[in-house]
């Protein structure tokens, strides 16, 4: 196995290999030039890229409109179409090149060339139009991680409909809330999906969601994916394959303003209600496109595999939009990493000649734990670049990735970004920057970050931590929260003044100026790279009849990064023994039903009351140390009920 983490320090550096540097599209000299250009005139820097990298129907004149800051607008008077940029643009030069290579968990394989993908997208776009869906209408996509999910997103983009993908692991209740908030008129789902050998009944969940409300939905398109029987409601539900029959294979793209919303993606925040992050067409596509070139050094002969599900922002930017806009071949795997064993990912890399592999630290840790024999029994020689995203990667996992998967020679790009930033903000440029295990290194050219203290004063000394903020607008920034612009402004633009985007992460910069993301500073958990609000889990628990009150905190977890611990006060007596075990299971299942399996608490502790200050504020810091099993050293004298600490720490 790899080096002991104790040997690793912030000063340990890994320069890219000479071979990589020689063939890389950006070397240190080029990067320095890009930085100078961006520092000199960041608006001009982005405008030049937008003209070079995107195909416009009408060129924009104004690059940045800040008249309504912080609701910035980029390239607003230009028109384009995202699907045209991802598909049509490649037909003449790459029509027969593979756009998508797909494998399902049970082993079904399918491929699409750019020409085939274009045809399917056009047919679906025409089908959707025939249902009355037009430009600006919202379409919710609740599909497994299949090529059809990409086809559905691209078809919406083609006609200017705004897609909102809901991760297939979310429950019927979550689906309903998102459909309602978006006011969607069309839902695209599937009969089901197979994961970890068991079937996920998506259509059933969709039916439950629609029965419970969501009156705005007029039609449901159902993809046949597992052949499991489903109920089809006459007049509302339509089979994908039947609807596409006879649809024309050409669909004129809808030319929209660069500011036209491309999609909404709901993400957790510090309240119980997820927010619909709204992304634009032109600015989003620009950062998605260029970051593929800068960070992944994407070339025409690459097979690019980002393992993220299309239900998350990583799947949007680095499965659907970025690689296709670059004409790349994208690998898609619909299934779990451990099926039939921990060699599945490596077998896929071998079988399809994957050259760029991008995954989450939680997967790396789980695969590391399974042992080196799995990766060693597959031919990984085609790999040339590795990436990590979603949470801080611990140096031990980084070293294993580097040595066992990268054979000590592949660069690792640790990419820091968020749903709201749309694309990667900080990352090594692989041919230009030495990496350090656990650091996302530096902001990309055109991205200006700052570290500030509690009062918003910039921290200028290296080696000092603080809150991460972004100083200048960038093209792929979120435009607003759907239907709630005041919340957008309050969440992201108030804490440190109107010209500093509040990231919500704490960060540290070392003596060499390298950035190290430490984690969230708000009430947001990061469980297996997925974002969850503590309040969201608390409100799910609170909707159970037996629960009076709860407080949810995170606890470090070896594989998942963070585990969820819930402290629960019941309406009746505090249960113990078997009764507590049974109720715990009931509550976990209830949260699973309300949000989705990813939100089920790992541990539930019943208590007579929560530790509150006299002003009624729950002392979360105290709960976090109790959940970690630390001895309580905090001053508890300000607590209304100091005696409760004993019960919380040593539950019966
Ligand atoms: O805390 C940071 C963490 O994930 C948060 C964003 O979550 P989400 O919007 O779901 O997007 C995840 C995929 C882009 C961030 O605020 N995070 C993401 N990438 C990293 C990270 N933390 C440390 N290192 C990273 N590379």
Boltz pocket constraint, residues with backbone or C-beta under 6 A from the ligand:
constraints:
  - pocket:
      binder: B
      contacts: [[A, 267], [A, 313], [A, 314], [A, 388], [A, 389], [A, 390], [A, 391], [A, 392], [A, 393], [A, 414], [A, 415], [A, 416], [A, 417], [A, 418], [A, 419], [A, 420], [A, 440], [A, 503], [A, 504], [A, 505], [A, 517], [A, 519], [A, 520], [A, 526], [A, 529], [A, 530], [A, 531]]
      max_distance: 6.0
